[in-house]
């Protein structure tokens, strides 16, 4: 059985635990990974929008609602 099939059989909470374990492992040695150039450009653009008052900080709950509306 492939890993994706095994993951599909996990409960929701176990999937989250696996995801957290993977993230912890991947982020433990961040020097190994180089962000793509577009990522820095996107962060700079967001920072510029924040400085100009175009972008605002919202809590995660509001952000999820806004994203769901955007993609409905």
C-alpha positions as CSV (number, residue, x, y, z in Angstrom):
1,X,0.0,0.0,0.0
2,X,1.3,3.5,-0.9
3,X,1.9,6.2,1.6
4,X,-1.1,8.2,0.3
5,X,-3.4,5.3,0.8
6,X,-2.1,4.9,4.3
7,X,-2.7,8.6,5.0
8,X,-6.2,8.4,3.7
9,X,-7.0,5.7,6.3
10,X,-5.9,7.9,9.2
11,X,-8.3,9.7,11.4
12,X,-8.4,13.5,11.1
13,X,-6.5,14.0,14.3
14,X,-3.8,11.5,13.3
15,X,-3.4,13.3,9.9
16,X,-2.9,16.5,11.8
17,X,-0.3,14.8,14.1
18,X,1.6,13.4,11.0
19,X,1.5,16.9,9.4
20,X,2.8,18.5,12.6
21,X,5.6,15.9,12.9
22,X,6.6,16.4,9.2
23,X,6.6,20.2,9.7
24,X,8.7,19.9,12.9
25,X,11.2,17.7,11.0
26,X,11.3,19.9,7.9
27,X,11.7,23.2,9.9
28,X,14.3,21.9,12.3
29,X,17.1,22.5,9.8
30,X,15.9,25.5,7.9
31,X,19.3,26.4,6.6
32,X,19.0,23.4,4.2
33,X,16.1,25.0,2.4
34,X,16.3,28.1,0.3
35,X,13.1,30.0,-0.3
36,X,12.4,30.7,-4.0
37,X,13.0,34.3,-5.3
38,X,9.3,34.9,-5.8
39,X,8.7,34.4,-2.1
40,X,10.9,37.3,-1.1
41,X,9.3,39.5,-3.7
42,X,5.8,38.5,-2.5
43,X,6.8,39.3,1.1
44,X,8.2,42.7,0.0
45,X,5.0,43.5,-1.9
46,X,2.8,42.6,1.2
47,X,5.1,44.7,3.4
48,X,4.7,47.6,0.9
49,X,0.9,47.2,0.9
50,X,0.9,47.2,4.8
51,X,3.0,50.4,4.9
52,X,0.6,52.1,2.4
53,X,-2.5,51.1,4.4
54,X,-3.8,48.9,1.6
55,X,-3.3,45.6,3.5
56,X,-4.4,45.0,7.1
57,X,-3.7,42.3,9.6
58,X,-6.7,40.1,10.4
59,X,-7.0,37.2,12.8
60,X,-6.9,33.7,11.4
61,X,-10.6,33.0,11.7
62,X,-11.4,36.1,9.7
63,X,-8.8,35.3,7.1
64,X,-10.2,31.8,6.6
65,X,-13.7,33.2,6.1
66,X,-12.4,35.8,3.6
67,X,-10.6,33.1,1.7
68,X,-13.6,30.8,1.6
69,X,-15.8,33.6,0.2
70,X,-13.1,34.4,-2.4
71,X,-13.0,30.8,-3.7
72,X,-16.8,29.9,-3.5
